[in-house]
Amino acid sequence: MSKNQIRSIKGTQDILPDQSYKWQDLENKIHATMMLYNYGEIRTPAFEKTELFDRGVGTETDIVSKEMYSWIDQGGENLTLKPELTAPVSRSYIQHNLGSQQPLTKLYYIDALFRRERPQKGRYRQFHQFGVEAFGSEHPEIDSEIIAIAVTLFNQIGIKDLSLKLNSIGSETCREDYKKELKQFLKPHFDKLSKASQTRFEKNPLRILDSKSPNEIDIIKNAPQISEFWTKDDKDHFDELCSYLDAMNISYSIDPKLVRGLDYYSRTTFEIISSSLGAQDAICGGGRYDGLVEIIGGKPTPGIGFAAGMERILMIINDANTKENIKIFIVGLGDSVRPVVAKLTNDLRHNNLSSECDMLRRSMRAQMREANKLGAKYAIIIGENELQQNQVQLKDLVSGKQKTIDMSSIVSHMTSLSF
Ligand code: HAM
């Protein structure tokens, strides 16, 4: 590698043509699924005011406290590349008063996000999410629809080893009571907790439940469970959600420690994990965020959604689809032939036939090799002789058969063939 060469930034990836067709395929399936569920696509800016994430996601979360790409711009504004989409989509929902047009507003997005995490397999600093957000209903039927979207889509695209983990972290009063009790329980173990958990002990003890350290998992296993602190409404909400999932034959396991790492959640939380993924095994995570719209300046509005990591989906997808090949390669030989080749290639493309021709003035052999490499089904060969006689040679590259066709009818002939 030359010293002058500029490389991409750690944790970012180029998506090259041998991969991008898979992205397009997945994106098309997502758009089609969202049509079925009646969700509209929303696209928000790449950067927002930092305050949106401070207030929306919470200053004590890992995302806001450690991972944001933030800067003061030339006008003195504190800006941040979006690390997640729920807060920006909620901001947009409020700003455009979407709730006044539809009491239940159902939105989805496919977008690039930025978090300064330690890169590893399945964890990047620029990554992509497909997500859905529904505003306006507090009822568990929308929770079940949101979960059904994720499960249906993942099943449809061939992800087999899914498991859905479900929990409710209750309403605010429940969480406040629970936090007190949890702190009581953790106090005697305080010295054995990691530095990060000791900080969380004061600010957000629920996050300690999320710990991956074996020592802390051992301490936590006897901790009181949040379900013991649910209000009656919390319990009814959760039970109803479970009954809808049962009715839809969606299997799940209840994980009382699933609290998720963003501050806006209340009641339903869920994650879908895949054992094919390794350490970063969450394909998608989501939950209810009934307080968020109000926190960032809107009218109290319930909301629920999820986001799924596109890179992670693509890592495990059963890749049945292959890239579509070029259909026709036009082989041209000789200076006088070139304008004819240019016109014919263009005409075929106008007729919706993917076509390619040589732009490197290569030999006949090299052009035929290129046609095969591209997987073309037909080669149309035009040399000086063919040009003089107003003809072309059409070669079927699968059967090897070749025939002569009049130049004037080659486009209509090609459009009549089945590929
Ligand atoms: P999250 O759990 O931070 O939630 O991210 C959701 C998904 O994005 C993860 O399950 C994972 O698949 C993917 N993901 C997260 N970080 C990375 C990374 N550094 N590299 C690759 N993939 C990653 C949220 O973002 C919430 N906004 C989800 C939500 C929507 N909740 C309600 N509505």
Boltz pocket constraint, residues with backbone or C-beta under 6 A from the ligand:
constraints:
  - pocket:
      binder: B
      contacts: [[A, 83], [A, 84], [A, 85], [A, 86], [A, 115], [A, 117], [A, 122], [A, 123], [A, 124], [A, 125], [A, 127], [A, 128], [A, 129], [A, 131], [A, 132], [A, 133], [A, 262], [A, 272], [A, 282], [A, 283], [A, 284], [A, 285], [A, 286], [A, 287], [A, 288], [A, 289], [A, 304], [A, 305], [A, 306], [A, 307], [A, 308], [A, 309], [A, 310], [A, 311], [A, 312]]
      max_distance: 6.0
